[in-house]
């Protein structure tokens, strides 16, 4: 576990997108997951989140400077490493299945979807409570799984759960208010 190299599967070449979206119902390019390219963009961001998870785990391990890592931290690190691997696998499946995962009526802008994943990657790097991190990673896995269905309702539910967890993490990591009596 002390090795900084991590198994990161090379992302498959993007699928040809010329025939991915039906010509009859061409959604607005701003609408999330409306094209294979947008699904691939989500997969890219999920892979970035997996990179953040790995970097965070390695930083936490190095913090012990060669000393024994307490059992609870080892267990949390193992769980996060397993989640990292699963997130990479799901992202890779999204690359391969991009055309099948197109959602024509999500009603969400692509930028909001991408911003949520960017926020998640940032929070993973700076999170202070390990439980928040584990739940945040679970929400990312849920989003990846929902996106692979290509169905609106599971994707919207996963987005809301991710947003709610990001809000929890923001509150838990907010600086303490100054003591008014000081």
N, C-alpha and C positions, 0 to 999 in steps of 0.2 A: 504494500500500500504506500510505501515511501517513495515510490517511483513517480515522477511527475508526468511520465508518458501515459496516455490513456487510450484505450481502444476506441477510436472514433472511425466508424465505417465511412468510407468515402461516399459522398453523396452521388447517387446515380445521375447520369446525364439527364437533363430535363426532357420530358416526353415532348414529342412534337405536338404543337398546340393548334395547328391549322384547322383540324377537324374536331377540336375538343368541345366547342360550344355550338349549340344548335343555332342556325342562322335565323330562324323564325323569332325566337325570343332573345334578342340581344340586350342583356342588362346593361345598365350604366356601368362604365369602367370603374367608378368609385365604389360600387356595391361590392361588399366583401365576398370573397371566394367565388366570384362570378366567372373567373377564367382559370384555366390550368396554371397560368403564370402566377396568379394570386394564391392559389393553393400551394404552389412551390415556394412562394414568398413566406407563407405561414410556416412551412416546413423548415425553411432557413432560420426563421426566428426561434422556432422550437429547438433547433440544433444549437443556436446561440445560447439559449437557456440551459441546455445540457452542458455546454462549455462552462457557463457560470457556476453550475452546480459542482462540476469537477474542480474548478479553481477554488471554490469555497472550501470543499472538503480537504483539498491538499493544504490550503492555508491553515485550516484548523489543526491538521495533523502536525504541520511544521511548528506550530505554536508551542508544542510540547518539547521541542528541541531534543529529540532523541529519548526522552523519558517515556515511561509507560503511559499510554493513553487510557484513561479510566474506562471501565466496561460500558457504562451508559453512553459515553461518547463514541466508543467503537461500534456499538449497536446502531446508533444514529447514523454514523458514517457509512456503515454497511447498507443500511436501508436507503440512504440517499444515493449511494453508488448503484444499487439495483434500480432505483427510480431513474437515475441518469441513463443507464443502459436501455431501459424500457422507453424512455422519451426519445432517445436516438433511433430506436427501432421503429417507433410510431412515425417519427419524422421521415425516416427513409421510406416507409410504406406510403406516406403521403406523396413523396416524390414519384414513386412508381405508379400510384393510382390517381395522380392529379386530375386527369380528365374525368374519371369516374366520380370524383369528389366535388365537382362543380355544383354550387348551390345558386340557382337563378333568382331566388326571392328572399334572401336573408334579411334585407332591409337594414343592414348595418354598413357603414362605410369601411372600406378596407383599412384605412388609416387608423381607425379606432381599434380594430383587431390587432394590427401590428403594434400600435402604441401599448396595448395591454401586455403583449409579450415582451416588449422592450422594458416596460416597468417591472415586470416579473424578473427579468434577468438582472436588472439593477438592484431590486430588493434582495434577491438571493445573495448577491455579493455583500450587501451591507446588513443583512438581517441579524438581530441579536438573540432572538428566541428560536431555538432549534425546532420546537413544535410548530411555529409559524412557517418555518422553511419547509418542513415535511408536508404540511397542509398545502402550501403554495405549489410545491412540486406535484402533489396529487391533483390539484386543479389544472395544472398544465397538461398532465396526462389525460385528464378528462376532456380537455379541449381538443387534444390531438385525436382521441378516440371519437369524439363527436364529429369532428371535421371529416374523418374518414367515412362516416356514414353518408355524408352528402345531404343530410336531412336537417331542415331548418330548426325544428323544435329542440332537438338535443344540442345543437350548436349554440342557440340562444341561451339555453339553460347553463351550458358550460361557461359561456362568456360572463353571465351574471354571477356565477359562483366564483370565477376567477377575479372579477372586479370586486366582489365582496371581500375576498381574502386579501387582495391588495390593500383595501381600505383597513382591514384589521391589522395588517403588518405596518401600515403607515402610522396607525394609532399606537401600536405597541413599541414602535421605534422612534416615536416623536420625542424630542428632548423634554426633559422634565420642566414644568413651569417654575419660574423663580419663586422663592419663598417670599411672600409679601411682608413678613415680619422682619426680614433681614435688612 
